[in-house]
Amino acid sequence: MSVVNLRGVTKRYRDTLAVDDVSFDLHENRIHGLLGRNGAGKSTVMRMLTGQEIPTSGQVRVFGENPYENAAVLPRVCFIKESQRYPDIFLARHALEAAAMVFPNWDQDFADRLVEEFRLPVKRRVRKLSRGQLSSVGVIIGLAARAPVTLFDEPYLGLDAVARQAFYDHLIADYGRYPRTIVLSTHLIDEVADIIEDVTVIDRGRIVMDDSSENLRSQAVTVSGPTNAVEQFADGHDVLHREDLGGFTRVVVSGIPADRDTASLQVEPVSLQQLVVRTTQFHDAALAGAGNGKGDRS
Ligand SMILES: Nc1ncnc2c1ncn2[C@@H]1O[C@H](COP(=O)(O)OP(=O)(O)OP(=O)(O)O)[C@@H](O)[C@H]1O
């Protein structure tokens, strides 16, 4: 069952087309990766589905309803973003207390444990917190809120590697106990590759990939070997990326199961990061080839 649906959603800011006729669903109790390059439109999508922006056209539905100023929907949605602002007088604990009032599933014990683990100085003013400590505030709220739809828009960029791993570990453990729909938007694809179950990739405001991680991984391979043999193997498939070195060729091809084997060639699975990067480049090149490079997006 899907809890979030976008249908033909477009968002235009003056002459910038930030989101261009996007349709996709977020399924209940899954961890989704919303991935894409800088300026691709990820945050704009998340702002629309958390009622912070109204689409220029198209339909956004969360639990079947328009989220904009909708008191029945918004307490069930938690949006954590790096750029979150708090009132100047707020101490860190005020931010947590405010979240405790907003989110009906708030778990104070869990929040207290996370405060300890992330070493958050709760009596310090939010504006005096370091970047990583500010990220911790968001991560703690996002986890302890246990909102049925929780979106993390790169809020953990300020966290060091140990704290980021603690975040991933808590996320997986808590999601296991209290399944919910989680969206992670991040550029650290390798770090989340084993966590995310569904992947939506957006580029220049358009969806270029939308499938389960499992399907995506099983549909593309890296093939290397003598150029002729590689070309024969890849014939009729989308070559997402190609490298040539003196009679030797390596390609990333989609539409070929990872278990297809051939004696003279080396066939390897593609990492999610590689697949996302190569698919995005492939679409960019196709757009440029069609003379539709930046078009009216900027
Ligand atoms: N309020 C706004 N006014 C004008 N343009 C905007 C506004 N918000 C976003 N944009 C533009 O819309 C496009 C998409 O921006 P968005 O923040 O959604 O990208 P993103 O994928 O989240 O990028 P990043 O990974 O860099 O955070 C960009 O070109 C951005 O400059």
The ligand as an SDF file (V2000), in Angstrom:
LIG
                    3D

 31 33  0  0  0  0  0  0  0  0999 V2000
   12.4520   29.0520   -3.2970 N   0  0  0  0  0  0  0  0  0  0  0  0
   13.0790   28.9130   -4.4670 C   0  0  0  0  0  0  0  0  0  0  0  0
   13.1310   29.9170   -5.3700 N   0  0  0  0  0  0  0  0  0  0  0  0
   13.7570   29.7560   -6.5570 C   0  0  0  0  0  0  0  0  0  0  0  0
   14.3790   28.6230   -6.9590 N   0  0  0  0  0  0  0  0  0  0  0  0
   14.3680   27.5960   -6.1060 C   0  0  0  0  0  0  0  0  0  0  0  0
   13.7210   27.6640   -4.8230 C   0  0  0  0  0  0  0  0  0  0  0  0
   13.8750   26.4670   -4.2010 N   0  0  0  0  0  0  0  0  0  0  0  0
   14.5710   25.6930   -5.0460 C   0  0  0  0  0  0  0  0  0  0  0  0
   14.8700   26.3680   -6.1810 N   0  0  0  0  0  0  0  0  0  0  0  0
   15.5960   25.8310   -7.3490 C   0  0  0  0  0  0  0  0  0  0  0  0
   14.9420   24.6300   -7.7090 O   0  0  0  0  0  0  0  0  0  0  0  0
   15.9060   23.6370   -8.0960 C   0  0  0  0  0  0  0  0  0  0  0  0
   15.7590   22.4040   -7.2090 C   0  0  0  0  0  0  0  0  0  0  0  0
   16.1910   22.7330   -5.9060 O   0  0  0  0  0  0  0  0  0  0  0  0
   16.1620   21.6810   -4.7150 P   0  0  0  0  0  0  0  0  0  0  0  0
   16.5830   22.3980   -3.4740 O   0  0  0  0  0  0  0  0  0  0  0  0
   14.8580   20.9960   -4.6980 O   0  0  0  0  0  0  0  0  0  0  0  0
   17.2990   20.6480   -5.1570 O   0  0  0  0  0  0  0  0  0  0  0  0
   17.9660   19.4250   -4.3490 P   0  0  0  0  0  0  0  0  0  0  0  0
   17.8700   18.2300   -5.2270 O   0  0  0  0  0  0  0  0  0  0  0  0
   17.3840   19.3270   -2.9890 O   0  0  0  0  0  0  0  0  0  0  0  0
   19.4820   19.9100   -4.2870 O   0  0  0  0  0  0  0  0  0  0  0  0
   20.6710   19.6530   -3.1930 P   0  0  0  0  0  0  0  0  0  0  0  0
   21.0580   18.2190   -3.2880 O   0  0  0  0  0  0  0  0  0  0  0  0
   21.7340   20.5710   -3.7090 O   0  0  0  0  0  0  0  0  0  0  0  0
   20.1180   20.0640   -1.8610 O   0  0  0  0  0  0  0  0  0  0  0  0
   17.2620   24.3130   -7.9920 C   0  0  0  0  0  0  0  0  0  0  0  0
   17.6130   24.8120   -9.2650 O   0  0  0  0  0  0  0  0  0  0  0  0
   17.0230   25.4530   -7.0200 C   0  0  0  0  0  0  0  0  0  0  0  0
   17.9100   26.5140   -7.2700 O   0  0  0  0  0  0  0  0  0  0  0  0
  1  2  1  0
  2  3  1  0
  2  7  2  0
  3  4  2  0
  4  5  1  0
  5  6  2  0
  6  7  1  0
  6 10  1  0
  7  8  1  0
  8  9  2  0
  9 10  1  0
 10 11  1  0
 11 12  1  0
 11 30  1  0
 12 13  1  0
 13 14  1  0
 13 28  1  0
 14 15  1  0
 15 16  1  0
 16 17  2  0
 16 18  1  0
 16 19  1  0
 19 20  1  0
 20 21  2  0
 20 22  1  0
 20 23  1  0
 23 24  1  0
 24 25  2  0
 24 26  1  0
 24 27  1  0
 28 29  1  0
 28 30  1  0
 30 31  1  0
M  END
$$$$
